[in-house]
Amino acid sequence: MNTLIVFGALIFVLWIGRSIFIPLLVAAFLWYLINAISDYFRRIFPCSTPQTRRERILDSIFDWTAHIASLITICVIIYMFATQVKPMFSELVSALPAIQEKLVSFGNYLSGSVGLKFDANMIPNITKAAANIGASAAGFATSIGMIFVYVIFMFIEQSTFNKKFTAMIPNKSRAKKMHYIIDSIDNNMKKYLFMKTVISGITGIASYIWLQMIGLEFAGVWAFIVFITSYIPTIGAIVACSLPILYSFTVAPGWELPLLTAGGLIGLQILFGNIMEPKLMGKSLNLSTLAILINLVFWGMIWGIAGMFFSVPILVGVYIVTAQFDATRWIAILLSADGKIPDKNED
């Protein structure tokens, strides 16, 4: 009974404090992503353990160079969005009333040709939906300043994390175990975020090239949606494909454009999401698909789209932590794909 009360109280705190937790999670995501990109840039430079003072200075310079290169990469992505994709979003929003009329006409066409009973009220008002999304985006934009501050201070205090952690746990054996858990979460999270970002970016670029080739309007918008929704398991791929396919039905006079849109986007999702991603990431995460879906719904109910976005990283952390303690290893087994979980680090 007490466990249920604590669990219910925790959910209530997470829900009521979402305006605090979500910006903090976004900042942590950016901090992790920059560090993950930096780690891969760092591999370009010599990685031998520095011995002399000169080698330590060079090692420090290499670290700073890798961090600056990763930060420039993030800035380039933001610049590309601001200059290339954002104007297309404005054009799409202005075209929404006309798209709504075409959706109604398409529904009437299906009703007449297939014999389905159709009511215009069955089609959601996309203009109103877009306005709600815009309001949510505007509300999120007000948190950008706070997110930026969080990220800056995370980088400022990054070098002191290990010292603080060691001071918190004076017991050497227990500190060693906790360091092992944190390092496991850190390594898996960096690998997941980096590879997921790379694969999502490649999928978005490939989708943009394909949609441009077949002549679908607002290709940049649809490609950006593909990139963002790729972070959301299963549902993200459905949304990424369904929106441009539905739009192609409303603007195309025949079936050729919708079929090309559907075939290309679904094929790219299968290629990158179902074939390349497992090969590149390997089976290090080893998470159950059912557990991922339940976790997706759970965090989606508490934090909405932001919760769905961060559901897998949170699940990775829970999976690694529960695998390290006898009392919670059964949870890690349930979360795993095949019952095989990471070895416990003995004290």
Residue pairs with C-beta under 8 A, 6 or more apart in sequence:
11 302
14 21
14 302
14 303
15 302
15 303
18 302
18 303
18 306
19 143
21 303
22 143
22 303
22 306
23 143
23 146
23 147
23 150
24 150
25 306
25 310
26 143
26 147
26 306
27 146
27 147
27 148
27 150
27 151
27 154
28 150
28 154
29 193
29 310
29 313
30 74
30 147
30 151
31 150
31 151
31 154
31 155
32 189
32 190
32 193
33 74
33 193
33 194
33 197
34 67
34 70
34 71
34 74
34 151
35 70
35 190
36 189
36 190
36 191
36 193
36 194
36 197
37 69
37 70
37 73
37 74
37 194
37 197
38 63
38 66
38 67
38 69
38 70
39 66
39 190
39 194
40 194
41 65
41 66
41 69
41 70
42 62
42 63
42 66
44 66
45 62
45 65
45 66
46 58
46 62
48 55
50 56
50 58
50 59
67 155
81 224
84 220
85 220
85 221
85 223
85 224
88 218
88 220
88 221
89 221
91 218
92 218
92 221
93 130
93 134
96 126
96 127
96 130
97 127
99 126
99 247
99 250
99 251
100 123
100 125
100 126
100 127
102 250
102 251
103 123
103 126
103 246
103 250
104 120
104 123
105 250
106 249
106 250
107 118
107 120
107 122
107 123
108 118
110 116
110 118
111 117
111 118
162 179
165 175
165 178
165 179
165 182
166 175
169 175
169 178
173 347
174 347
176 345
176 347
177 324
177 345
177 347
180 324
180 345
181 320
181 321
181 324
181 345
184 320
184 342
185 316
185 317
185 320
185 321
188 284
188 285
188 316
188 320
189 313
189 316
189 317
191 281
191 284
192 281
192 285
192 312
192 313
192 316
193 313
195 277
195 280
195 281
196 230
196 231
196 277
196 281
198 280
199 230
199 272
199 273
199 276
199 277
199 280
200 226
200 227
200 228
200 230
200 231
201 227
202 272
203 226
203 227
203 230
203 268
203 269
203 272
203 273
204 223
204 224
204 226
204 227
204 230
205 223
206 268
206 272
207 219
207 222
207 223
207 226
207 240
207 264
207 265
207 268
208 219
208 220
208 222
208 223
210 264
210 265
210 268
211 219
211 222
211 223
211 244
211 261
211 264
211 265
212 219
214 257
214 260
214 261
214 264
215 257
216 222
216 244
216 247
216 248
216 251
216 257
216 261
217 247
217 251
218 247
222 240
222 243
222 244
222 247
225 239
225 240
225 243
225 244
226 240
226 265
228 236
229 235
229 236
229 237
229 239
229 240
230 236
230 237
230 240
230 273
231 309
231 312
232 239
232 296
232 305
232 308
232 309
232 311
233 292
233 293
233 296
233 311
233 312
234 289
234 292
234 293
234 296
235 296
235 308
236 308
237 269
237 273
240 265
240 269
241 262
241 265
241 266
241 269
244 261
244 265
245 258
245 261
245 262
245 265
248 257
248 258
248 261
248 262
249 258
251 257
252 258
283 337
285 316
285 319
286 336
286 337
286 338
286 340
286 341
287 312
287 315
287 316
287 319
287 335
287 336
287 337
288 334
288 335
288 336
288 337
289 337
291 315
291 334
291 335
292 311
292 312
292 315
295 311
295 312
295 314
295 315
296 308
296 311
296 312
298 307
298 311
299 307
299 308
299 310
299 311
299 314
300 307
300 308
300 311
301 307
303 310
315 335
318 331
318 335
319 332
319 335
319 336
319 341
320 332
320 342
321 328
322 328
322 329
322 331
322 332
322 335
323 329
323 332
323 341
323 342
323 344
324 342
324 344
324 345
325 344
326 344
329 341
329 344
332 341
332 342
333 339
333 341
